[in-house]
């Protein structure tokens, strides 16, 4: 189980951050992700594996004027 923006979610063992984000409807090009207090670069989303107990904060970028 991981915590995403304060909500506990079950995830497949060994799932990559990229796959988790895509499966949960996040638009990768419009977000920033922090895992356990560390910002994860987009370039490694496919290599970063999620582990039981991870805490994610996903922030959406919003445009405006």
HTML snippet that shows the backbone in 3Dmol.js (N, CA, C, O; Angstrom):
<script src="https://3Dmol.org/build/3Dmol-min.js"></script>
<div id="view" style="width:600px;height:400px;position:relative"></div>
<script>
const pdb = `
ATOM      1  N   UNK A   1       0.847  -1.174   0.000  1.00  0.00           N
ATOM      2  CA  UNK A   1       0.000   0.000   0.000  1.00  0.00           C
ATOM      3  C   UNK A   1       0.892   1.236   0.000  1.00  0.00           C
ATOM      4  O   UNK A   1       1.916   1.275   0.682  1.00  0.00           O
ATOM      5  N   UNK A   2       0.495   2.241  -0.768  1.00  0.00           N
ATOM      6  CA  UNK A   2       1.204   3.518  -0.769  1.00  0.00           C
ATOM      7  C   UNK A   2       0.205   4.617  -0.418  1.00  0.00           C
ATOM      8  O   UNK A   2      -1.007   4.403  -0.447  1.00  0.00           O
ATOM      9  N   UNK A   3       0.721   5.772  -0.093  1.00  0.00           N
ATOM     10  CA  UNK A   3      -0.118   6.930   0.213  1.00  0.00           C
ATOM     11  C   UNK A   3       0.099   7.973  -0.884  1.00  0.00           C
ATOM     12  O   UNK A   3       1.225   8.409  -1.121  1.00  0.00           O
ATOM     13  N   UNK A   4      -0.983   8.367  -1.547  1.00  0.00           N
ATOM     14  CA  UNK A   4      -0.905   9.343  -2.627  1.00  0.00           C
ATOM     15  C   UNK A   4      -1.765  10.535  -2.261  1.00  0.00           C
ATOM     16  O   UNK A   4      -2.987  10.421  -2.159  1.00  0.00           O
ATOM     17  N   UNK A   5      -1.128  11.680  -2.063  1.00  0.00           N
ATOM     18  CA  UNK A   5      -1.844  12.903  -1.678  1.00  0.00           C
ATOM     19  C   UNK A   5      -2.778  12.652  -0.499  1.00  0.00           C
ATOM     20  O   UNK A   5      -3.902  13.152  -0.464  1.00  0.00           O
ATOM     21  N   UNK A   6      -2.291  11.860   0.478  1.00  0.00           N
ATOM     22  CA  UNK A   6      -3.042  11.600   1.696  1.00  0.00           C
ATOM     23  C   UNK A   6      -4.015  10.437   1.621  1.00  0.00           C
ATOM     24  O   UNK A   6      -4.674  10.130   2.615  1.00  0.00           O
ATOM     25  N   UNK A   7      -4.125   9.778   0.468  1.00  0.00           N
ATOM     26  CA  UNK A   7      -5.062   8.652   0.302  1.00  0.00           C
ATOM     27  C   UNK A   7      -4.278   7.352   0.147  1.00  0.00           C
ATOM     28  O   UNK A   7      -3.361   7.270  -0.669  1.00  0.00           O
ATOM     29  N   UNK A   8      -4.638   6.341   0.928  1.00  0.00           N
ATOM     30  CA  UNK A   8      -3.976   5.039   0.837  1.00  0.00           C
ATOM     31  C   UNK A   8      -4.512   4.263  -0.352  1.00  0.00           C
ATOM     32  O   UNK A   8      -5.723   4.149  -0.542  1.00  0.00           O
ATOM     33  N   UNK A   9      -3.585   3.724  -1.159  1.00  0.00           N
ATOM     34  CA  UNK A   9      -3.951   2.964  -2.347  1.00  0.00           C
ATOM     35  C   UNK A   9      -3.134   1.681  -2.425  1.00  0.00           C
ATOM     36  O   UNK A   9      -1.955   1.657  -2.072  1.00  0.00           O
ATOM     37  N   UNK A  10      -3.778   0.618  -2.893  1.00  0.00           N
ATOM     38  CA  UNK A  10      -3.075  -0.638  -3.161  1.00  0.00           C
ATOM     39  C   UNK A  10      -2.422  -0.520  -4.540  1.00  0.00           C
ATOM     40  O   UNK A  10      -3.022   0.017  -5.471  1.00  0.00           O
ATOM     41  N   UNK A  11      -1.197  -1.023  -4.665  1.00  0.00           N
ATOM     42  CA  UNK A  11      -0.515  -1.035  -5.959  1.00  0.00           C
ATOM     43  C   UNK A  11       0.110  -2.409  -6.187  1.00  0.00           C
ATOM     44  O   UNK A  11       0.404  -3.141  -5.242  1.00  0.00           O
ATOM     45  N   UNK A  12       0.306  -2.740  -7.462  1.00  0.00           N
ATOM     46  CA  UNK A  12       0.993  -3.988  -7.813  1.00  0.00           C
ATOM     47  C   UNK A  12       2.445  -3.907  -7.355  1.00  0.00           C
ATOM     48  O   UNK A  12       3.076  -2.853  -7.442  1.00  0.00           O
ATOM     49  N   UNK A  13       2.958  -5.007  -6.875  1.00  0.00           N
ATOM     50  CA  UNK A  13       4.353  -5.060  -6.464  1.00  0.00           C
ATOM     51  C   UNK A  13       5.252  -4.831  -7.682  1.00  0.00           C
ATOM     52  O   UNK A  13       5.059  -5.449  -8.730  1.00  0.00           O
ATOM     53  N   UNK A  14       6.226  -3.948  -7.536  1.00  0.00           N
ATOM     54  CA  UNK A  14       7.190  -3.695  -8.594  1.00  0.00           C
ATOM     55  C   UNK A  14       6.723  -2.761  -9.695  1.00  0.00           C
ATOM     56  O   UNK A  14       7.422  -2.601 -10.697  1.00  0.00           O
ATOM     57  N   UNK A  15       5.546  -2.131  -9.537  1.00  0.00           N
ATOM     58  CA  UNK A  15       5.041  -1.222 -10.564  1.00  0.00           C
ATOM     59  C   UNK A  15       5.934   0.022 -10.628  1.00  0.00           C
ATOM     60  O   UNK A  15       6.406   0.520  -9.606  1.00  0.00           O
ATOM     61  N   UNK A  16       6.152   0.505 -11.843  1.00  0.00           N
ATOM     62  CA  UNK A  16       6.943   1.726 -11.997  1.00  0.00           C
ATOM     63  C   UNK A  16       6.062   2.940 -11.708  1.00  0.00           C
ATOM     64  O   UNK A  16       4.837   2.882 -11.813  1.00  0.00           O
ATOM     65  N   UNK A  17       6.708   4.018 -11.349  1.00  0.00           N
ATOM     66  CA  UNK A  17       5.982   5.266 -11.103  1.00  0.00           C
ATOM     67  C   UNK A  17       5.215   5.675 -12.352  1.00  0.00           C
ATOM     68  O   UNK A  17       4.059   6.091 -12.264  1.00  0.00           O
ATOM     69  N   UNK A  18       5.851   5.561 -13.517  1.00  0.00           N
ATOM     70  CA  UNK A  18       5.190   5.947 -14.770  1.00  0.00           C
ATOM     71  C   UNK A  18       3.922   5.137 -14.985  1.00  0.00           C
ATOM     72  O   UNK A  18       2.871   5.706 -15.280  1.00  0.00           O
ATOM     73  N   UNK A  19       4.003   3.805 -14.841  1.00  0.00           N
ATOM     74  CA  UNK A  19       2.823   2.964 -15.048  1.00  0.00           C
ATOM     75  C   UNK A  19       1.728   3.296 -14.042  1.00  0.00           C
ATOM     76  O   UNK A  19       0.551   3.346 -14.400  1.00  0.00           O
ATOM     77  N   UNK A  20       2.110   3.524 -12.782  1.00  0.00           N
ATOM     78  CA  UNK A  20       1.117   3.887 -11.773  1.00  0.00           C
ATOM     79  C   UNK A  20       0.401   5.182 -12.162  1.00  0.00           C
ATOM     80  O   UNK A  20      -0.826   5.262 -12.102  1.00  0.00           O
ATOM     81  N   UNK A  21       1.171   6.188 -12.557  1.00  0.00           N
ATOM     82  CA  UNK A  21       0.583   7.474 -12.911  1.00  0.00           C
ATOM     83  C   UNK A  21      -0.363   7.341 -14.100  1.00  0.00           C
ATOM     84  O   UNK A  21      -1.475   7.870 -14.073  1.00  0.00           O
ATOM     85  N   UNK A  22       0.075   6.637 -15.143  1.00  0.00           N
ATOM     86  CA  UNK A  22      -0.771   6.469 -16.329  1.00  0.00           C
ATOM     87  C   UNK A  22      -2.039   5.694 -16.006  1.00  0.00           C
ATOM     88  O   UNK A  22      -3.120   6.062 -16.464  1.00  0.00           O
ATOM     89  N   UNK A  23      -1.920   4.623 -15.222  1.00  0.00           N
ATOM     90  CA  UNK A  23      -3.088   3.806 -14.868  1.00  0.00           C
ATOM     91  C   UNK A  23      -4.086   4.567 -14.004  1.00  0.00           C
ATOM     92  O   UNK A  23      -5.262   4.208 -13.944  1.00  0.00           O
ATOM     93  N   UNK A  24      -3.616   5.618 -13.336  1.00  0.00           N
ATOM     94  CA  UNK A  24      -4.501   6.383 -12.460  1.00  0.00           C
ATOM     95  C   UNK A  24      -4.893   7.735 -13.051  1.00  0.00           C
ATOM     96  O   UNK A  24      -5.375   8.615 -12.338  1.00  0.00           O
ATOM     97  N   UNK A  25      -4.684   7.893 -14.353  1.00  0.00           N
ATOM     98  CA  UNK A  25      -5.213   9.050 -15.078  1.00  0.00           C
ATOM     99  C   UNK A  25      -4.437  10.345 -14.951  1.00  0.00           C
ATOM    100  O   UNK A  25      -4.947  11.406 -15.312  1.00  0.00           O
ATOM    101  N   UNK A  26      -3.215  10.283 -14.445  1.00  0.00           N
ATOM    102  CA  UNK A  26      -2.410  11.504 -14.349  1.00  0.00           C
ATOM    103  C   UNK A  26      -1.793  11.826 -15.703  1.00  0.00           C
ATOM    104  O   UNK A  26      -1.346  10.927 -16.415  1.00  0.00           O
ATOM    105  N   UNK A  27      -1.767  13.100 -16.058  1.00  0.00           N
ATOM    106  CA  UNK A  27      -1.125  13.559 -17.286  1.00  0.00           C
ATOM    107  C   UNK A  27       0.329  13.892 -16.937  1.00  0.00           C
ATOM    108  O   UNK A  27       0.614  14.948 -16.372  1.00  0.00           O
ATOM    109  N   UNK A  28       1.226  12.994 -17.274  1.00  0.00           N
ATOM    110  CA  UNK A  28       2.622  13.090 -16.836  1.00  0.00           C
ATOM    111  C   UNK A  28       3.262  14.426 -17.198  1.00  0.00           C
ATOM    112  O   UNK A  28       4.052  14.963 -16.422  1.00  0.00           O
ATOM    113  N   UNK A  29       2.932  14.959 -18.350  1.00  0.00           N
ATOM    114  CA  UNK A  29       3.555  16.215 -18.781  1.00  0.00           C
ATOM    115  C   UNK A  29       3.098  17.419 -17.956  1.00  0.00           C
ATOM    116  O   UNK A  29       3.692  18.492 -18.064  1.00  0.00           O
ATOM    117  N   UNK A  30       2.052  17.266 -17.133  1.00  0.00           N
ATOM    118  CA  UNK A  30       1.508  18.397 -16.381  1.00  0.00           C
ATOM    119  C   UNK A  30       1.595  18.227 -14.874  1.00  0.00           C
ATOM    120  O   UNK A  30       0.871  18.890 -14.132  1.00  0.00           O
ATOM    121  N   UNK A  31       2.487  17.334 -14.409  1.00  0.00           N
ATOM    122  CA  UNK A  31       2.589  17.102 -12.969  1.00  0.00           C
ATOM    123  C   UNK A  31       4.043  17.100 -12.501  1.00  0.00           C
ATOM    124  O   UNK A  31       4.976  16.990 -13.297  1.00  0.00           O
ATOM    125  N   UNK A  32       4.198  17.223 -11.205  1.00  0.00           N
ATOM    126  CA  UNK A  32       5.477  16.999 -10.526  1.00  0.00           C
ATOM    127  C   UNK A  32       5.187  15.984  -9.427  1.00  0.00           C
ATOM    128  O   UNK A  32       4.114  16.003  -8.823  1.00  0.00           O
ATOM    129  N   UNK A  33       6.153  15.091  -9.168  1.00  0.00           N
ATOM    130  CA  UNK A  33       5.951  14.028  -8.184  1.00  0.00           C
ATOM    131  C   UNK A  33       7.080  14.043  -7.157  1.00  0.00           C
ATOM    132  O   UNK A  33       8.262  14.111  -7.493  1.00  0.00           O
ATOM    133  N   UNK A  34       6.672  13.978  -5.910  1.00  0.00           N
ATOM    134  CA  UNK A  34       7.603  13.831  -4.792  1.00  0.00           C
ATOM    135  C   UNK A  34       7.328  12.468  -4.164  1.00  0.00           C
ATOM    136  O   UNK A  34       6.180  12.125  -3.882  1.00  0.00           O
ATOM    137  N   UNK A  35       8.391  11.694  -3.946  1.00  0.00           N
ATOM    138  CA  UNK A  35       8.259  10.382  -3.319  1.00  0.00           C
ATOM    139  C   UNK A  35       9.125  10.364  -2.071  1.00  0.00           C
ATOM    140  O   UNK A  35      10.345  10.512  -2.141  1.00  0.00           O
ATOM    141  N   UNK A  36       8.475  10.181  -0.929  1.00  0.00           N
ATOM    142  CA  UNK A  36       9.186  10.144   0.362  1.00  0.00           C
ATOM    143  C   UNK A  36      10.067  11.373   0.565  1.00  0.00           C
ATOM    144  O   UNK A  36      11.184  11.274   1.072  1.00  0.00           O
ATOM    145  N   UNK A  37       9.549  12.532   0.162  1.00  0.00           N
ATOM    146  CA  UNK A  37      10.252  13.798   0.383  1.00  0.00           C
ATOM    147  C   UNK A  37      11.261  14.177  -0.679  1.00  0.00           C
ATOM    148  O   UNK A  37      11.924  15.207  -0.554  1.00  0.00           O
ATOM    149  N   UNK A  38      11.397  13.365  -1.731  1.00  0.00           N
ATOM    150  CA  UNK A  38      12.371  13.638  -2.796  1.00  0.00           C
ATOM    151  C   UNK A  38      11.645  13.821  -4.124  1.00  0.00           C
ATOM    152  O   UNK A  38      10.820  12.990  -4.503  1.00  0.00           O
ATOM    153  N   UNK A  39      11.954  14.916  -4.836  1.00  0.00           N
ATOM    154  CA  UNK A  39      11.346  15.141  -6.146  1.00  0.00           C
ATOM    155  C   UNK A  39      11.946  14.149  -7.132  1.00  0.00           C
ATOM    156  O   UNK A  39      13.164  13.995  -7.213  1.00  0.00           O
ATOM    157  N   UNK A  40      11.074  13.480  -7.879  1.00  0.00           N
ATOM    158  CA  UNK A  40      11.501  12.474  -8.845  1.00  0.00           C
ATOM    159  C   UNK A  40      11.517  13.109 -10.241  1.00  0.00           C
ATOM    160  O   UNK A  40      10.484  13.590 -10.706  1.00  0.00           O
ATOM    161  N   UNK A  41      12.673  13.116 -10.912  1.00  0.00           N
ATOM    162  CA  UNK A  41      12.728  13.672 -12.276  1.00  0.00           C
ATOM    163  C   UNK A  41      11.891  12.836 -13.245  1.00  0.00           C
ATOM    164  O   UNK A  41      11.870  11.608 -13.157  1.00  0.00           O
ATOM    165  N   UNK A  42      11.202  13.510 -14.170  1.00  0.00           N
ATOM    166  CA  UNK A  42      10.378  12.810 -15.156  1.00  0.00           C
ATOM    167  C   UNK A  42      11.185  11.771 -15.931  1.00  0.00           C
ATOM    168  O   UNK A  42      10.644  10.733 -16.312  1.00  0.00           O
ATOM    169  N   UNK A  43      12.453  12.031 -16.167  1.00  0.00           N
ATOM    170  CA  UNK A  43      13.299  11.132 -16.952  1.00  0.00           C
ATOM    171  C   UNK A  43      13.442   9.743 -16.328  1.00  0.00           C
ATOM    172  O   UNK A  43      13.813   8.793 -17.018  1.00  0.00           O
ATOM    173  N   UNK A  44      13.152   9.617 -15.034  1.00  0.00           N
ATOM    174  CA  UNK A  44      13.300   8.308 -14.380  1.00  0.00           C
ATOM    175  C   UNK A  44      11.973   7.725 -13.898  1.00  0.00           C
ATOM    176  O   UNK A  44      11.972   6.740 -13.159  1.00  0.00           O
ATOM    177  N   UNK A  45      10.847   8.307 -14.297  1.00  0.00           N
ATOM    178  CA  UNK A  45       9.546   7.775 -13.888  1.00  0.00           C
ATOM    179  C   UNK A  45       9.412   6.294 -14.257  1.00  0.00           C
ATOM    180  O   UNK A  45       8.842   5.514 -13.495  1.00  0.00           O
ATOM    181  N   UNK A  46       9.936   5.908 -15.426  1.00  0.00           N
ATOM    182  CA  UNK A  46       9.796   4.515 -15.858  1.00  0.00           C
ATOM    183  C   UNK A  46      10.736   3.570 -15.108  1.00  0.00           C
ATOM    184  O   UNK A  46      10.505   2.361 -15.091  1.00  0.00           O
ATOM    185  N   UNK A  47      11.789   4.102 -14.490  1.00  0.00           N
ATOM    186  CA  UNK A  47      12.749   3.274 -13.752  1.00  0.00           C
ATOM    187  C   UNK A  47      12.470   3.240 -12.255  1.00  0.00           C
ATOM    188  O   UNK A  47      12.891   2.313 -11.563  1.00  0.00           O
ATOM    189  N   UNK A  48      11.761   4.249 -11.755  1.00  0.00           N
ATOM    190  CA  UNK A  48      11.486   4.356 -10.316  1.00  0.00           C
ATOM    191  C   UNK A  48      10.378   3.376  -9.936  1.00  0.00           C
ATOM    192  O   UNK A  48       9.239   3.522 -10.380  1.00  0.00           O
ATOM    193  N   UNK A  49      10.705   2.390  -9.125  1.00  0.00           N
ATOM    194  CA  UNK A  49       9.730   1.391  -8.683  1.00  0.00           C
ATOM    195  C   UNK A  49       9.106   1.817  -7.358  1.00  0.00           C
ATOM    196  O   UNK A  49       9.800   2.286  -6.455  1.00  0.00           O
ATOM    197  N   UNK A  50       7.803   1.651  -7.254  1.00  0.00           N
ATOM    198  CA  UNK A  50       7.108   1.983  -6.023  1.00  0.00           C
ATOM    199  C   UNK A  50       7.196   0.822  -5.046  1.00  0.00           C
ATOM    200  O   UNK A  50       7.135  -0.343  -5.438  1.00  0.00           O
ATOM    201  N   UNK A  51       7.339   1.153  -3.777  1.00  0.00           N
ATOM    202  CA  UNK A  51       7.464   0.155  -2.716  1.00  0.00           C
ATOM    203  C   UNK A  51       6.376   0.357  -1.673  1.00  0.00           C
ATOM    204  O   UNK A  51       5.870   1.463  -1.488  1.00  0.00           O
ATOM    205  N   UNK A  52       6.027  -0.724  -0.998  1.00  0.00           N
ATOM    206  CA  UNK A  52       5.055  -0.662   0.074  1.00  0.00           C
ATOM    207  C   UNK A  52       5.478   0.402   1.084  1.00  0.00           C
ATOM    208  O   UNK A  52       6.624   0.418   1.533  1.00  0.00           O
ATOM    209  N   UNK A  53       4.555   1.286   1.436  1.00  0.00           N
ATOM    210  CA  UNK A  53       4.827   2.329   2.412  1.00  0.00           C
ATOM    211  C   UNK A  53       5.277   3.652   1.824  1.00  0.00           C
ATOM    212  O   UNK A  53       5.419   4.630   2.558  1.00  0.00           O
ATOM    213  N   UNK A  54       5.510   3.709   0.499  1.00  0.00           N
ATOM    214  CA  UNK A  54       5.914   4.974  -0.121  1.00  0.00           C
ATOM    215  C   UNK A  54       4.823   6.028   0.066  1.00  0.00           C
ATOM    216  O   UNK A  54       3.631   5.725   0.109  1.00  0.00           O
ATOM    217  N   UNK A  55       5.275   7.268   0.175  1.00  0.00           N
ATOM    218  CA  UNK A  55       4.355   8.405   0.271  1.00  0.00           C
ATOM    219  C   UNK A  55       4.605   9.317  -0.926  1.00  0.00           C
ATOM    220  O   UNK A  55       5.689   9.881  -1.073  1.00  0.00           O
ATOM    221  N   UNK A  56       3.584   9.456  -1.785  1.00  0.00           N
ATOM    222  CA  UNK A  56       3.681  10.294  -2.973  1.00  0.00           C
ATOM    223  C   UNK A  56       2.870  11.560  -2.801  1.00  0.00           C
ATOM    224  O   UNK A  56       1.776  11.550  -2.236  1.00  0.00           O
ATOM    225  N   UNK A  57       3.421  12.638  -3.295  1.00  0.00           N
ATOM    226  CA  UNK A  57       2.675  13.886  -3.452  1.00  0.00           C
ATOM    227  C   UNK A  57       2.730  14.200  -4.933  1.00  0.00           C
ATOM    228  O   UNK A  57       3.809  14.347  -5.507  1.00  0.00           O
ATOM    229  N   UNK A  58       1.570  14.302  -5.544  1.00  0.00           N
ATOM    230  CA  UNK A  58       1.478  14.608  -6.974  1.00  0.00           C
ATOM    231  C   UNK A  58       0.838  15.981  -7.117  1.00  0.00           C
ATOM    232  O   UNK A  58      -0.273  16.214  -6.640  1.00  0.00           O
ATOM    233  N   UNK A  59       1.554  16.891  -7.783  1.00  0.00           N
ATOM    234  CA  UNK A  59       1.092  18.259  -7.930  1.00  0.00           C
ATOM    235  C   UNK A  59       0.834  18.537  -9.404  1.00  0.00           C
ATOM    236  O   UNK A  59       1.698  18.302 -10.249  1.00  0.00           O
ATOM    237  N   UNK A  60      -0.371  19.042  -9.710  1.00  0.00           N
ATOM    238  CA  UNK A  60      -0.723  19.414 -11.072  1.00  0.00           C
ATOM    239  C   UNK A  60      -0.355  20.861 -11.335  1.00  0.00           C
ATOM    240  O   UNK A  60      -0.560  21.730 -10.487  1.00  0.00           O
ATOM    241  N   UNK A  61       0.192  21.114 -12.524  1.00  0.00           N
ATOM    242  CA  UNK A  61       0.455  22.476 -12.942  1.00  0.00           C
ATOM    243  C   UNK A  61      -0.803  23.024 -13.590  1.00  0.00           C
ATOM    244  O   UNK A  61      -1.435  22.356 -14.408  1.00  0.00           O
ATOM    245  N   UNK A  62      -1.158  24.232 -13.222  1.00  0.00           N
ATOM    246  CA  UNK A  62      -2.366  24.857 -13.740  1.00  0.00           C
ATOM    247  C   UNK A  62      -1.977  26.160 -14.410  1.00  0.00           C
ATOM    248  O   UNK A  62      -1.315  27.007 -13.810  1.00  0.00           O
ATOM    249  N   UNK A  63      -2.398  26.316 -15.671  1.00  0.00           N
ATOM    250  CA  UNK A  63      -2.129  27.556 -16.396  1.00  0.00           C
ATOM    251  C   UNK A  63      -3.249  28.554 -16.154  1.00  0.00           C
ATOM    252  O   UNK A  63      -4.349  28.194 -15.733  1.00  0.00           O
ATOM    253  N   UNK A  64      -2.957  29.762 -16.418  1.00  0.00           N
ATOM    254  CA  UNK A  64      -3.983  30.788 -16.237  1.00  0.00           C
ATOM    255  C   UNK A  64      -3.438  32.142 -16.619  1.00  0.00           C
ATOM    256  O   UNK A  64      -2.289  32.290 -17.036  1.00  0.00           O
ATOM    257  N   UNK A  65      -4.280  33.098 -16.466  1.00  0.00           N
ATOM    258  CA  UNK A  65      -3.829  34.423 -16.859  1.00  0.00           C
ATOM    259  C   UNK A  65      -4.458  35.490 -16.036  1.00  0.00           C
ATOM    260  O   UNK A  65      -4.182  36.672 -16.241  1.00  0.00           O
TER     261      UNK A  65
END
`;
const viewer = $3Dmol.createViewer("view");
viewer.addModel(pdb, "pdb");
viewer.setStyle({}, {cartoon: {color: "spectrum"}});
viewer.zoomTo();
viewer.render();
</script>
